[in-house]
Structure formats: C-alpha cells, structure tokens
C-alpha cells in the first residue's frame, strides 16, 4: 500500500505519505506543513492514523523555508503532541550552509531553534545538507528515497542570500498566473508561449524527492526548479526514463517551475496540483497546455474544488482531452493511491 494525501493547505503544500504491506502496518512521512488557517488542520487529524496511541513519522521533510511550506511545521513543533514520534527531520537550515553566525531567514531560523538538540536532524545524511547526488536512502518499512533537488550550486546561492531574505514581507500576486483568463483561448497559442524559469533563490533550494515503494514511483517536487530536478533524475536514471505514477507539480502549478524537458524525461500520466489559487493565482493555464503537448489523456488531480481549479473540470473547446479529479465532498485532502 502506497498513498499520498495532499492536505488542503491554502496556497501551500502539505503531503502525508503512507506506505506499508497492508492497512494495519503502515508507516508515515510528512512533507511540508500548511498555513494553519483551516478549521481542522492536518496534524490535528492525525490521531485517526495512530497505532497504540502513537504516531511515528519516519521522516518530517521541510522542503524549504517559504512560509507556505514551513508555517505549520513551526506551529507543530512549538508544542509537539505527546503521541507523536519523529524519527528524523529533513531540512536544510543555516547551519548546513553558513558557518559564521549571521542573521538569517526569520522562519528558517525559527525552525532551526526548535530542532537543535531536540529532534534528529538530517540524520539520514550524516547531519549534513540534503542535496542531489546522495545515494538511495531506504526508510524503515521499505520506502526508497532519492533526492533530486537541490544541487550544490543552488545551496551556494541560498547561503549567499540567506542573511538578506525575509519570508514575511508581503509580495504582489505572482505575475506568472495573475493574468490568466477563462476560457483560455486557442490551445496552439497557449502551448506556444515561451518558457521563463522561476528565479527564486528559496525555490531553487527546495528539496525534491523521488519516492519508491512496491515497484511504484512518485516524484514530489516542492517548489524546485525544473533544470535541477531534471539533472537529479539523470543522476539516478542515466539511461532510461523512469515510469512515475504521480508527479506533484512544482510550485503549485506555476508555469515557471515545470519545463517541457522535465515532462519528457519521465513517463507519467497523473499530475497533482496543491493550491487553492489564492494570492499567487496558481495553477497557470500555460502549464496545462505544456503538459498536453507531451502527454495524451493525462489526469489532473486537485486538492481543492475552487474557482481556479474547477476551470479544469471540463476540456476547453479545441483543447486535447484530459480528465480531472477533485477531493471527495467535505474532505480536507485529496488522496492518491500510488
């Protein structure tokens, strides 16, 4: 059994991975934490997954320090539930990048203070920075993990920028998707728009993981840059295209974080989008056209049924065919069986 729940996290990410031989013997990984604005947040609903009044996370992964990925984790670790056990936290903090004692990102340093001396931290990587090129890691219970982002150049950029970046500064709506309209217009016109890569240093440092269990693969990209992920994939799969059961689209479906080259480098029919469309107006229409250029009849999976995502309930006139799937009624997540 191998499932991923995309928790409703506003415009952020929170992925709850479960794996094991059967329903009674599951193990868990949490990747990122939501903004904690939902009435019932994901970690407060975890008791339903507990065994013998305990829940063990084999890994708690924080892909990068942007607040829509880290905010819920900070809240969780302020007063961790007594029933929660965390085997290892994966997060590239200031100590992994910068030796001198300089000021850093407010939220990244806040999480670092909560981790230092209290929780295992990057233990699977010898306490060092998490980056692509590391060998396959196998967690308890048999989940295989390959790191495909970040690479060393992106960590070097993060180290240089960390003292200057503050995460809580209000930013304008993301221009990548703010001007999208519906209906989207002619497919050929949208699909021919040039690719312009995201340049965010924080996103470039995002941890992206390929997970494998029971012969199935899932690629979870955080907010990573597509060229870095592509490079990471070729390190581990140098001579063939891996068959991936699910791709969690980077940066909530931003067109600047998933390239045509990356889409062609894997065999994948299912694409997960984690966002409610607020603030940054994701997902971008252009990205759907890009996927439809290289994949026949893909399946788009959304963790929200909202105005921005319901656009894709039906195929626009003149566009290639696809299908879409949304959360069940009243569910606070979209569950995907890998």
CORHUGI-V645917 format. One record per pair of residues at least 6 apart in sequence whose C-alpha atoms are under 6 Angstrom apart, sorted by sequence separation. I is the first residue (numbers start at 0). J is the second residue. D is the distance in Angstrom with one decimal. If there is no record, write none. Layout:
BEGIN
<<I:J:D> <I:J:D>>
END
This chain:
BEGIN
<<19:25:4.5> <137:143:4.4> <210:216:5.5> <6:13:5.3> <18:25:5.4> <136:143:5.7> <210:217:5.2> <249:256:5.7> <326:333:4.7> <6:14:6.0> <18:26:5.4> <136:144:5.1> <209:217:5.7> <5:14:4.8> <17:26:5.6> <135:144:5.7> <209:218:4.5> <4:14:5.6> <17:27:4.6> <135:145:5.1> <208:218:6.0> <4:15:5.0> <16:27:5.5> <208:219:5.3> <312:323:5.8> <3:15:5.6> <16:28:5.0> <207:219:5.7> <3:16:4.5> <207:220:4.2> <2:16:5.9> <15:29:4.7> <207:221:5.7> <2:17:5.3> <14:29:5.8> <131:146:4.9> <1:17:5.8> <14:30:5.0> <131:147:4.7> <1:18:4.4> <13:30:5.9> <131:148:5.2> <205:222:5.7> <0:18:5.3> <13:31:4.8> <130:148:5.9> <131:149:5.8> <205:223:4.9> <0:19:5.3> <12:31:6.0> <13:32:4.8> <130:149:5.1> <131:150:5.3> <0:20:5.7> <13:33:5.5> <130:150:5.3> <202:222:5.1> <203:223:5.3> <252:272:5.9> <0:21:5.8> <12:33:6.0> <202:223:5.3> <203:224:5.3> <251:272:5.6> <251:273:5.2> <243:266:5.8> <244:267:5.9> <247:270:5.9> <248:271:5.9> <251:274:5.6> <298:321:5.9> <300:323:5.8> <240:264:5.6> <241:265:5.3> <242:266:4.6> <243:267:5.1> <245:269:5.1> <246:270:5.0> <247:271:4.5> <248:272:5.8> <296:320:5.4> <297:321:5.1> <298:322:4.9> <299:323:4.6> <300:324:4.9> <301:325:5.1> <302:326:5.8> <8:33:4.5> <240:265:4.9> <245:270:5.9> <296:321:4.4> <298:323:5.5> <217:243:5.6> <216:243:4.9> <217:244:5.6> <222:249:4.7> <28:56:5.3> <55:83:6.0> <58:86:6.0> <60:88:5.9> <216:244:5.6> <217:245:4.8> <218:246:4.8> <219:247:4.9> <221:249:5.4> <222:250:4.1> <269:297:6.0> <275:303:5.7> <27:56:5.1> <28:57:5.6> <31:60:5.9> <53:82:4.7> <54:83:5.0> <55:84:4.5> <56:85:4.9> <57:86:5.0> <58:87:4.9> <59:88:4.7> <60:89:4.6> <61:90:5.2> <220:249:5.1> <252:281:5.9> <253:282:5.6> <254:283:5.7> <268:297:4.8> <269:298:4.8> <270:299:5.0> <271:300:4.6> <272:301:5.1> <273:302:5.7> <27:57:5.9> <28:58:5.1> <29:59:5.0> <30:60:4.6> <31:61:4.8> <55:85:5.8> <58:88:5.7> <252:282:4.3> <253:283:5.5> <270:300:5.9> <271:301:6.0> <302:332:5.6> <28:59:6.0> <30:61:6.0> <225:256:5.5> <276:307:5.7> <302:333:4.7> <87:119:4.8> <88:120:4.7> <89:121:4.9> <95:127:6.0> <224:256:5.3> <225:257:5.3> <229:261:5.6> <254:286:4.8> <34:67:5.8> <87:120:5.7> <88:121:5.8> <95:128:5.2> <225:258:6.0> <32:68:5.3> <34:70:5.4> <35:71:5.7> <31:68:5.0> <32:69:5.6> <34:71:5.3> <73:110:5.7> <91:128:5.7> <33:71:4.7> <32:71:4.3> <32:72:5.0> <64:107:5.2> <157:200:6.0> <153:203:5.8> <154:204:5.8> <153:204:5.4> <149:204:5.1> <11:67:4.4> <12:68:5.6> <149:205:5.9> <11:68:5.8> <104:161:5.9> <149:206:5.6> <103:161:5.2> <148:206:5.1> <197:255:4.7> <103:162:4.3> <148:207:4.8> <196:255:4.4> <197:256:5.9> <102:162:5.2> <104:164:5.7> <147:207:5.5> <195:255:5.6> <97:158:6.0> <104:165:5.2> <147:208:5.7> <96:158:5.3> <146:208:4.8> <145:208:5.7> <145:209:5.1> <144:209:5.8> <144:210:4.8> <143:210:5.7> <143:211:4.8> <142:211:5.9> <142:212:5.3> <148:227:5.9> <148:228:5.5> <147:228:5.2> <147:231:4.0> <147:232:5.9> <189:285:5.9> <190:288:4.9> <190:289:5.6> <131:231:5.7> <177:280:5.4> <176:280:5.4> <176:281:5.9> <172:278:5.5> <173:279:4.5> <172:279:4.8> <176:283:5.0> <186:318:5.4> <63:205:4.9> <62:205:5.0> <62:206:4.5> <10:274:4.3> <9:274:5.9> <10:275:5.2> <9:275:5.3> <10:277:5.8> <5:302:5.9> <7:331:5.5> <7:332:5.3> <6:332:4.2> <5:332:5.3> <4:332:6.0> <5:333:5.1> <4:333:5.5> <4:334:4.2> <3:334:5.7> <3:335:5.2> <2:335:5.6> <2:336:4.5> <2:337:5.4> <1:337:5.4>>
END
